[in-house]
Amino acid sequence: MVAGEASGDLLAGLLLDGLKARWPALTCGGIGGPQMASRGFQAWWPSDKLAVRGYVEVLRHYREIVGIREQLKNRLLNEGDQRPDIFIGVDAPDFNLDLEAALKSQGIKTVHFVSPSVWAWRADRVEKIRRSVDHVLCIFPFEPALLAAHGIAATYVGHPLANVIPMQPDRAAARRKLGLQDEDTVIAILPGSRASEIKYLASRFFKAAALVKRVQPAIKFIVPAVPLLKNQIEQLADEAGVRADLQIVEGQSHTVLAACDITLIASGTATLEAALFKRPMVIAYNMNWLSWQIMRRKKLQPWVGLPNILCREFVVPELLQDAATPEAMAGALLQWVDAKFSAPDKIAAVEQRFTKLHAELQRDTSQLASNAIQKILED
């Protein structure tokens, strides 16, 4: 298996639960993180080696990433005891699809878990998917039909996070765990899980928090930090002059999302997690200018944030690139704060829409995925 970054590690860990239940003697190795390791996965390289987003950022790490992929490919193909019965690439399509193509050409069954989002970006990737994988495990219900139209076998398995996150999160219990009061107004700040995201987003997010604090001094801010990036986040908070106003915790992103009223959040998988916690949010993103120019030309839909894409409407605001200013983010957050007290129906409408989305994504993912993988092995 190969999973890149924190979100892939989480999804892969949940998938491993189902695989271990079906095949208790299963051995698994490759690239992974702590969630996978806790299930007995042998991480030959850590998943954060692949936690790079943006064309320019990837180029800076290109030699190292390609070197890891080549070493992994050789290990899987040339070392007899390492040759797998099946390879599962979890997300990270830029890394995994080329590796899957090489393995498939040598007779190894290949599965890709989390369909590359050809429906939102990179429609030109369809042929590469068909060449590289035997089967795609899809986390969104509309994806199998889209892939089938291009001759790609796929199964909808639901989104594993929809089973992990409760339909009605316990806000009070989460607040007690974090030392917050029931009456507090709490904004969660999630500037991303990659070093490049922290570089481009954290300072903007913290400056937005400072602007909100001027208007609403009683608001509490909490930041769940990826452990490896916590020091960098604390330093950026110091530079922004808001360190004393932030409660920075190590990990615990789900507890933080359960506890908060609103979140300022980087575009990515975390936005879907926030939606499953039924939280109003402001989605923001900023990246290297050249990477943004390339990405925007490949954009196929008006939305970027997963909650909006899946709901097919702007349920929550998106502030991207030049629009992601501290002033704009602060203004959008304050609108949600005002709605909490003066327009609760607006908050309720968001919660209802996200509850419906949660139900649509809730399936026995581990069981469905292991069923599909068994069938692939038997074919």
Buried (B, 14 or more C-beta within 10 A) or exposed (E): BBBBBBBBBBBBBBBBBBBBEBBEEBEBBBBBBBBBBEBEBEBBBBBBBBBBBBBBBBBEBEEEBEEBBEEBBEBBBEEEEBBBEBBBBBBBBBBBBBBBBBBBEEEBBBBBBBBBBBBBBBEEBBEBBBEBBBBBBBBBBEBBEBBEEEEBBBBBBBBBBBBBBEEEBEBEEBBEBBEBEEEBBBBBBBBBBBBBBBBBBBBBBBBBBBBBBEEBEEBBBBBBBBEBBBEBBBEBBEEBEBBEBBBBBEBBBBBBBBBBBBBBBBBBBBBBBBBBBBBBBBBBBBBBEEBBEBBEEEEEEEBBBBBBBBBEEEBBBBBBBEEBBBEBBBBBBBBBBEBBEEEEEBBEBBBEBBBEBBEBBBBBBBBBBBBBBBEBEEE
